[in-house]
C-alpha cells in the first residue's frame, strides 16, 4: 500500500512540473484576434428588431438607402394598386435584402439568407436555424403559417423546410 502511494506521488510529481512548464511557455498574442473581433462587431452584419441594419433601416430615405447600398438589382411595385415599391439589393453572395419603400421612405425590410450568411439578428438568430432555436432567443410564440411573429419587437421569422430563410423587420406594434 505504501509503495503504491509512493508510486502515484512520484508519478504526479514528474508529470505536473512538465505540464506546468509547458503551459507557461505557450503565449498567445491576442492582438490579431482582438482586431478581427472588433472589425466584425463594427461591421453591418447585425439585423436589429424594429430597425434593420446600420446601412439599411426603417425610416431611411430612398436616397440614403441607395447611397449606402447602391442601385437596386431589382425594383417593382408591390401590387397594381399599391404605392409601395420593393427594391432588392444583393448584400453578398449568400444574402439579399428587400426594402419596402412608400413615399420615398423605407417602411419594412426583409433579409433572405442561407446557412453560410454572415448576417444574424442582434440576439443571435441565424439563417438555417429551426423554429425551436429562434424561440430560445426570442421567447415562446405560436408557430403559424411557417413563421414566428414578434410584432411587439418588430420582427418576423419565415421558415422553409423547417429552416430560417427570411427575417422581416418592421416598426414594432405597441
C-alpha positions in Angstrom: 0.0 0.0 0.0 2.8 2.4 0.9 4.7 1.6 -2.3 1.5 2.2 -4.4 1.0 5.6 -2.7 4.7 6.5 -3.2 4.5 5.4 -6.9 1.4 7.6 -7.5 3.0 10.5 -5.7 6.2 10.3 -7.7 4.3 9.9 -11.0 2.4 13.1 -10.3 5.5 14.8 -9.1 7.1 14.2 -12.5 4.0 14.9 -14.7 2.8 18.2 -13.0 6.0 20.2 -13.4 6.2 19.3 -17.1 2.6 20.3 -17.7 3.1 23.5 -15.7 6.3 24.4 -17.6 4.6 23.7 -20.9 1.6 25.9 -20.0 3.9 28.8 -19.1 6.0 28.5 -22.3 3.0 29.0 -24.6 2.0 32.6 -25.1 -0.8 33.8 -27.3 -0.7 37.2 -29.0 -4.4 38.3 -28.8 -3.8 41.5 -30.9 -4.7 39.9 -34.2 -7.7 38.1 -32.7 -8.9 41.3 -31.0 -8.7 43.2 -34.3 -10.7 40.6 -36.1 -13.4 40.6 -33.3 -13.6 44.4 -33.3 -13.8 44.5 -37.1 -16.7 42.0 -37.0 -18.5 43.9 -34.3 -18.2 47.2 -36.2 -19.4 45.6 -39.4 -23.0 45.8 -40.5 -23.9 42.1 -40.1 -26.5 42.5 -37.3 -30.2 42.8 -38.0 -31.9 44.7 -35.2 -35.6 44.2 -34.4 -37.8 47.2 -35.4 -34.8 48.9 -37.1 -32.9 46.8 -39.7 -29.2 47.2 -40.4 -26.9 50.2 -39.9 -26.8 50.8 -43.6 -30.4 50.0 -44.4 -33.1 50.8 -41.8 -36.7 51.7 -41.3 -37.4 55.4 -41.7 -34.4 55.9 -44.1 -35.0 57.8 -47.3 -34.6 56.2 -50.7 -31.6 58.4 -51.4 -29.9 57.4 -48.2 -30.6 53.7 -48.9 -29.1 54.0 -52.4 -26.1 55.9 -51.1 -25.5 53.1 -48.7 -26.3 50.0 -50.9 -26.1 51.4 -54.4 -28.8 51.0 -57.1 -31.1 48.0 -56.5 -30.6 44.9 -58.6 -34.4 44.8 -59.0 -37.3 47.2 -58.3 -41.0 46.5 -58.7 -44.4 47.7 -57.4 -45.8 45.6 -54.5 -49.1 45.2 -56.5 -51.1 47.1 -59.0 -53.0 49.3 -56.5 -50.2 49.8 -54.1 -47.8 52.8 -54.0 -45.2 50.6 -52.2 -42.1 49.7 -54.2 -40.0 46.7 -53.4 -36.3 47.2 -54.1 -33.9 44.2 -54.0 -30.2 44.6 -53.1 -27.6 41.8 -53.0 -25.6 42.2 -49.8 -23.2 39.4 -50.6 -23.3 36.0 -52.4 -25.3 34.4 -49.6 -27.6 37.3 -48.6 -30.2 39.6 -50.2 -32.2 42.5 -48.8 -35.6 43.8 -49.9 -36.8 47.2 -48.8 -40.4 48.2 -48.9 -40.5 51.9 -49.9 -43.5 54.1 -49.7 -43.4 57.9 -50.4 -39.6 57.7 -50.6 -39.2 56.2 -47.1 -38.2 52.7 -46.1 -41.2 51.1 -44.3 -40.0 47.5 -43.9 -37.0 45.3 -44.6 -36.7 41.6 -45.4 -33.4 39.8 -45.4 -33.0 36.4 -47.1 -30.1 34.2 -46.5 -28.6 30.7 -46.3 -26.7 28.9 -43.5 -23.3 30.4 -44.6 -24.6 34.0 -44.4 -22.7 36.3 -42.0 -25.9 38.1 -41.2 -27.6 37.4 -37.8 -30.0 39.2 -35.6 -28.7 41.2 -32.6 -29.9 38.4 -30.3 -28.2 35.6 -32.3 -30.7 34.1 -34.7 -29.1 32.8 -37.8 -30.3 31.6 -41.2 -30.8 27.9 -41.3 -32.0 27.7 -37.6 -35.1 25.7 -36.8 -38.1 27.4 -35.1 -37.3 25.9 -31.7 -33.9 27.6 -31.6 -35.4 31.0 -32.5 -37.9 30.6 -29.6 -34.9 30.1 -27.3 -33.6 33.6 -28.3 -36.9 35.4 -28.6 -39.4 33.6 -26.3 -42.4 31.4 -27.0 -44.7 32.2 -29.8 -47.2 30.2 -31.8 -45.6 28.8 -35.0 -48.2 29.6 -37.6 -48.0 29.6 -41.5 -44.3 28.7 -41.3 -43.4 31.8 -39.4 -42.8 33.2 -35.9 -44.2 36.7 -35.5 -42.9 39.1 -32.7 -45.0 42.2 -33.6 -44.1 43.9 -30.3 -40.5 43.7 -31.3 -40.9 44.4 -35.0 -39.5 41.2 -36.4 -40.8 38.1 -38.1 -39.0 34.8 -38.9 -40.1 32.9 -42.0 -39.2 29.2 -42.5 -38.8 27.0 -45.5 -38.5 23.2 -44.9 -38.1 23.8 -41.2 -35.1 26.2 -41.5 -35.0 30.0 -41.1 -35.0 31.6 -44.6 -36.2 35.2 -44.2 -36.0 37.8 -41.4 -38.5 40.6 -41.8 -38.2 43.8 -39.9 -40.9 46.4 -39.4 -42.0 49.1 -36.9 -42.9 47.4 -33.6 -46.6 47.3 -32.6 -47.2 48.8 -29.2 
